[in-house]
Amino acid sequence: MPVDIAHRFRPFGSSIFAEMTALAVRHQAVNLSQGFPDFDGPQSAKEAAARAMFEGHNQYARMIGVPPLNKAIAGSWASCGRGEIDPDANVTVTNGCSEAIPAAILGLLNPGDEIVVFEPFFDFYVTAIAMAGAVPKFVTLRPPADGLGAWWFDPAELRAAIGPRTRAIIVNTPHNPTGKVYTRGELEFIAGECIRHGLVAITDEVYEHLTFEPELPHISLATLPGMWERTMTLSSLGKTFSLTGWKIGWAVAAEPLSRVVRAAHQYLTFCAATPLQHGAAAVLAAPGDYAAGLRRLFIENRDALSAALTRAGLRVFPSHSTYFVMADHTPLRYADDRAFCYHLTERVGVAAIPPSVFYGTPGLGRDLVRFAFCKKRETIAEAIRRLDSLGPA
Ligand SMILES: Cc1ncc(COP(=O)(O)O)c(C=O)c1O
């Protein structure tokens, strides 16, 4: 029996991550498309999760998170100089940031409400906005004109995107896919607009510990004056501790906004996996220098891969954070980003993501390609070796 997918999902098709990873497997390509590490997270986290399972922590968890995890998240928030928060009133544990995003958006927005989204975006934002029946208004992040600086936005474009129906703005810093870290000046401008127009800010900070330049530190929008009571800060364990498959995430917010997130979370999944929450609590409470080691590896990978892509003829933009780098493939004269990524995967043996799916404005992103460098050194070395055979179309 033919069955139609509901209208709200029709524009999105199947996820580009699943598509490119399947293509990579089919062609035995080095998979630099989907952003997951090809190595494991800390032993301490795995042992704590296994112990929790054997100690009988296997039933539904508390809806807002198991108490030690809420406490560890609050501790981690405070240890980054963001102030003391209440683990129960201000922290909600979710199934990855992937659930925190729809929980925040579905809990907050009514059909017809507008929300400002910077493009390129993490695609979950627009699908969650579609589920809510709300309307995204896009503001474009532009690549550095000289190829050397940072991605930027035009403040006038942001002002113009805000109208009488705007309820919220979503900011992702550090930013996937560009590796941009929003500066204090940019965040102050965004905060000013939120306060002037009474908007809620949803900030996705899953790469908060993966910044590479001392002069570009991560700043949480919620810490700016007047922003705590109007910001939902979303993050997760996966990127910082190479545990993307655990899907442990959270939302930090003032009590009224925590109620908004929980209104949806309790009916989306109710709770995240109990033993994994205990594992997450253990590693967050005693993170050691895991993130520092990860940053060192990723900086080396970024530099080696960026140099190889430049040698291959691409125009590589600097990545200041996350584990992604964007490049302009047009010097090689392929038809568009999909044609380039398919050629690269099928013929060169390196998989990457065509970023046009991360834009709401038609036509944007066709010149670009995104590579993930959250891999072992030897994986990146093999990708670099294969890139030698990349030539013009
Ligand atoms: C910007 C951004 N937000 C959210 C997520 C999802 O996070 P999680 O794996 O915790 O669900 C990702 C993962 O790729 C991401 O890049």
The ligand as an SDF file (V2000), in Angstrom:
LIG
                    3D

 16 16  0  0  0  0  0  0  0  0999 V2000
   25.5200   21.7680   15.9840 C   0  0  0  0  0  0  0  0  0  0  0  0
   25.0590   20.4450   16.4760 C   0  0  0  0  0  0  0  0  0  0  0  0
   24.0520   20.3880   17.3490 N   0  0  0  0  0  0  0  0  0  0  0  0
   23.5890   19.2200   17.8200 C   0  0  0  0  0  0  0  0  0  0  0  0
   24.1370   18.0270   17.4270 C   0  0  0  0  0  0  0  0  0  0  0  0
   23.5740   16.7400   17.9520 C   0  0  0  0  0  0  0  0  0  0  0  0
   24.1430   16.4490   19.1640 O   0  0  0  0  0  0  0  0  0  0  0  0
   23.9410   15.0260   19.8600 P   0  0  0  0  0  0  0  0  0  0  0  0
   24.8680   14.0730   19.2080 O   0  0  0  0  0  0  0  0  0  0  0  0
   24.2670   15.3010   21.2900 O   0  0  0  0  0  0  0  0  0  0  0  0
   22.5270   14.6330   19.6830 O   0  0  0  0  0  0  0  0  0  0  0  0
   25.1910   18.0240   16.5200 C   0  0  0  0  0  0  0  0  0  0  0  0
   25.7780   16.7490   16.0610 C   0  0  0  0  0  0  0  0  0  0  0  0
   26.2850   16.6330   14.9800 O   0  0  0  0  0  0  0  0  0  0  0  0
   25.6720   19.2630   16.0330 C   0  0  0  0  0  0  0  0  0  0  0  0
   26.6810   19.3300   15.1660 O   0  0  0  0  0  0  0  0  0  0  0  0
  1  2  1  0
  2  3  1  0
  2 15  2  0
  3  4  2  0
  4  5  1  0
  5  6  1  0
  5 12  2  0
  6  7  1  0
  7  8  1  0
  8  9  2  0
  8 10  1  0
  8 11  1  0
 12 13  1  0
 12 15  1  0
 13 14  2  0
 15 16  1  0
M  END
$$$$
